[in-house]
Amino acid sequence: MKKILAALCVCAVALILGACGSKNTPSATAEAYADYIIKGDYKSAIELIQFKGSEEQVEKQKEFYLQMLENKVKDGLPDDKKMTKFEVINEEIDEENGKATVTANVTYANDTTKEETTKLVKTEDGKWMIDGEK
């Protein structure tokens, strides 16, 4: 019985670790970013953007971007700018250069759908982030 329980625990840990690892893809990052934007959680969305510069410069860029997003929403985004759905249709990865492009069908509040691309970069610690330098 103990051997069965131990084997089940090992399998559960392997599944959990495997599931966590599969979330670190360009598509998963782009989807998470879009989900945060759709939900209005701009602070979380900004944490998925790779900004360049010193720690102080990065913080200023994050604050600027957050303020810009909040102002756009406060001023009232037109329906053709309010994202309601994000569906990945293609992912191209350039592992050698640590870059990726995710193409998605983005649906807006006015029921139009457009094909949009998101550029991503791989950080030194191996995480995929939205490219803040685009």
N, C-alpha and C positions, 0 to 999 in steps of 0.2 A: 504494500500500500504506500509506504514512504517513497519507494522508487517511482511509482506512478505519479504521485504528487510532485516529486522533484522534477520529473520529466515535463509535467504540465507547466510548472513554474518556468522552466527554461524556455519552453515554447512560447509562453505568454510574454516573457521578457523579449525574446527574439522578434515576436510580432510587433510589440510596442516600439522597439528600437527601429525596426524596419519601416514602420509607419511614419515615425518621426523623420527618418532620413529621406523618405520619398517626398516630403513637403519642401525640400530645398531644391526646387527646380525653377527655372525662369517663369514657366507658366503658373506655378503655384504662387510665386511672388506677385506676378501681375494680377492674378485673380484676387489675392488678398488685398492688394492696393485698391483695386476697383471696388471690392466689397466695402472697404472702409470709407471710400468716397461716397458710395451709394448710401451708406448708413449715416453719413455725416460725421464720422469719427476721423477728423482730419489729423489730429495729433498722431494717431496710430498709423495713418497713411504716410505721413511724413517720415516716420521712423523706418520706412521701407525704401527711402530715397538715399542714394549714396552721394553726398556732397563732398567736395574737395576743399582742402585748406586746413588751417590750424583748428584746434578745438573751438576757439572763440569764433572764428570765421564760420565754421559749420553751424554753430548755435545761432549766429545771426541769420544765416541763410534759412535755417529751419523756422525761426521766428518770422522772417519776412514772408516765406511761403505760406505759413499758417495764417498770417494776417491777410494775405492776398485771397486765400480760399474762403476765409470767413467773410471778408468784405463782398466777394462775389455772391455768396449765398444771401447775405444780409440785403444786398441791393436787389436781389431777386433774379435768379438765373432764368433765362428764357427756356421754354420746354425743349428746344433743340440743343440745349447744353446740359440738361439734367440727365445724367446717366441712370438708367434703370436696370440694365442687364449687360453682362460682359461674358461672352462665350469665346474661349480660345479656339482658333481654327488651325493655327500653325505655330511651331516653335523651331527656330533655327539657332543652333548653339555653335559658337566658335571657341572651343575649349582652349585652344592654343593661345588665344589672345584674351580669354576671359570675358567674352562678350556674347550677348544673345539678343535676338529679336523675337518678340511674341506678337503674332497677328491675331486680332480678335474681332468678332462682330459685336459692335457696341450699339445697344438700343437706348434711345432717349425717350423722354416723357411725351414727346409728340408722336410716338410710335414709328419714328424713322430708325433705320439701322444702317450704320456705316462701318466699313472695315477700317480699323485703326491699328497702328503698330506701336509697340512699347519697346524701348531699348533698355537693356539691362547690362550690368557689369557684375563680375564675380569679385568679391572682396578677398583680402589676404587670408581671412579665416574660412574661405570657401562658401560664403553665403551669397546668394543671388539678390541683387538690389536694383531698384529702378535707377537708371543713369541720370543723375542730377545735372549733368553737363550737356544735355542735348540742346 
